[in-house]
C-alpha cells in the first residue's frame, strides 16, 4: 500500500531573484513525475510571451497569466484589483477541482500586500483544499501569517545583480 503524501504549502519570498524560477523548476519536476500541475500568475500580463509561457505551450502545461504587468506602475488600480480577484476565483476553482496535484500561485503575495485579497481568506482556502494538493506561492513580502502557515519557506536574498551595473533584463534569464 502506497503511503499517503503530505500536501505542502511552499512559499518562495524575499527580495532576491529566483522565486518564480524555483516554482517553475518544481512544476517541471512534478510534471515529469506524472503529476497534474498548473500555474496561475497574478501580476504577469496575459499578453506576455515570456519563456515560461512558450515552454508551457510546448509541453501542454497549464500556465495562466491574468495580471496587467508591473502593477506598481498602474494607472488603474481598480482594474488590477479586479483582475487579482478574478485570478483568485480561478485559483480556488483549480485548488478544489481535484484535477491537480500541484497548483502554483505566482506573485500572490503582492495581492496580499496591496490588500486586494484578505490574507485570512487565502489561508482559509488553503486549509480547506482537498488532501494531496501541493501549493506553491511566490512573491516578495510574504505576510507573517502566510510564513507561519506554510510548511516550507525559502527567502531569496539578493547578494549581487547585474541590473545595478546597468545590464537590462535578458530573455531566457529574467523572462
C-alpha positions in Angstrom: 0.0 0.0 0.0 1.3 3.4 -1.0 1.7 5.9 1.9 -0.4 9.0 1.7 1.6 12.1 0.8 1.5 15.2 2.9 0.3 18.1 0.8 2.7 21.0 1.4 2.3 24.8 1.2 5.6 26.2 -0.1 6.4 29.9 -0.1 9.2 31.5 -2.2 9.7 35.1 -1.0 12.4 37.7 -0.5 13.9 40.5 -2.5 16.3 38.3 -4.5 15.8 36.9 -8.0 14.5 33.3 -8.5 11.2 33.0 -6.8 9.2 32.2 -9.9 12.1 30.3 -11.4 12.2 28.0 -8.4 8.5 27.4 -8.7 8.8 26.6 -12.4 11.5 24.1 -11.6 9.2 22.4 -9.1 6.4 22.5 -11.6 8.6 20.8 -14.2 9.9 18.2 -11.8 6.3 17.4 -10.7 5.1 17.2 -14.3 8.0 14.9 -15.1 6.8 12.6 -12.4 3.3 12.4 -14.0 1.7 14.8 -11.5 -1.0 17.1 -12.7 0.1 20.7 -12.5 -1.0 24.3 -13.2 0.4 27.8 -12.6 -1.6 30.9 -12.2 0.2 34.3 -12.4 -1.4 37.2 -10.5 0.7 40.0 -11.9 2.3 38.9 -15.2 0.3 40.1 -18.2 -2.0 37.8 -20.1 -0.5 39.2 -23.3 3.1 38.3 -22.3 5.1 35.8 -24.3 7.8 35.0 -21.8 10.0 31.9 -21.9 7.8 30.1 -19.4 4.7 30.8 -21.5 6.4 29.4 -24.6 7.7 26.3 -22.8 4.3 25.6 -21.1 2.6 25.7 -24.5 5.1 23.2 -26.0 4.8 20.9 -23.0 1.0 21.3 -22.8 1.3 22.6 -19.2 -1.4 24.9 -18.0 0.1 28.3 -17.2 -2.4 31.2 -16.9 -1.2 34.8 -16.6 -4.1 37.0 -15.5 -2.5 40.3 -14.5 -1.6 43.5 -16.2 2.1 43.6 -15.6 4.0 46.0 -13.4 1.2 46.8 -11.0 3.3 49.4 -9.2 3.2 51.5 -12.4 -0.5 51.0 -13.0 -2.8 53.8 -13.9 -5.9 51.8 -13.0 -5.5 50.1 -9.6 -9.3 49.2 -9.6 -8.8 47.1 -12.7 -5.7 45.5 -11.2 -7.6 44.6 -8.1 -10.5 43.2 -10.1 -8.0 41.1 -12.1 -6.5 39.8 -8.9 -10.0 38.8 -7.6 -10.7 37.1 -10.9 -7.4 35.2 -10.7 -8.1 34.2 -7.1 -11.6 32.9 -8.1 -9.9 30.7 -10.8 -7.2 29.7 -8.3 -9.9 28.4 -5.9 -11.5 26.5 -8.7 -8.2 24.8 -9.5 -7.4 24.1 -5.9 -10.8 22.5 -5.2 -11.3 20.8 -8.6 -9.5 17.5 -7.7 -7.7 17.8 -11.1 -4.3 18.9 -9.8 -1.5 17.6 -7.6 0.4 20.9 -7.7 -1.0 24.5 -8.0 1.4 27.4 -8.2 0.1 30.8 -7.3 2.8 33.0 -8.7 3.1 36.6 -7.3 0.1 36.0 -4.9 2.0 37.8 -2.1 1.6 41.1 -3.9 -2.1 40.9 -3.8 -2.0 40.3 -0.1 0.5 43.2 0.5 -1.7 45.6 -1.5 -4.8 44.5 0.3 -6.5 43.2 -2.8 -7.1 39.8 -1.2 -7.5 39.3 2.5 -4.8 37.0 3.9 -7.3 35.2 6.2 -9.4 34.3 3.1 -6.4 32.9 1.4 -5.4 30.9 4.4 -8.9 29.6 4.9 -8.9 28.4 1.3 -5.6 26.7 1.7 -6.8 24.9 4.9 -9.9 23.6 3.1 -8.2 22.4 -0.1 -8.5 18.7 -0.9 -6.0 16.3 0.5 -2.9 15.8 -1.6 -2.8 19.2 -3.3 0.6 20.9 -3.0 0.6 24.7 -3.3 3.5 26.9 -4.2 3.2 30.7 -3.5 5.7 33.2 -4.8 6.4 36.9 -4.4 8.2 39.5 -2.2 6.9 40.5 1.2 5.0 37.3 2.2 2.9 38.3 5.2 3.9 36.8 8.5 0.6 34.8 8.8 1.4 33.1 5.5 5.0 32.3 6.6 3.8 30.8 9.8 1.1 28.7 8.0 3.4 27.4 5.3 5.3 24.1 5.6 8.4 25.3 3.7 9.5 28.9 3.3 12.5 30.0 1.2 13.7 33.6 1.3 15.6 34.6 -1.8 18.2 37.3 -0.8 19.9 39.5 -3.4 23.6 39.5 -3.0 24.5 40.9 -6.4 22.5 41.7 -9.5 23.7 42.8 -13.0 20.9 45.3 -13.2 22.8 47.5 -10.7 25.6 47.6 -13.2 23.3 48.8 -16.0 22.6 45.3 -17.5 19.0 45.1 -18.6 16.7 42.1 -18.2 17.6 39.4 -20.7 15.4 36.8 -22.5 15.8 33.4 -21.1 17.2 34.7 -17.8 14.6 37.1 -16.4 11.8 36.5 -18.8 
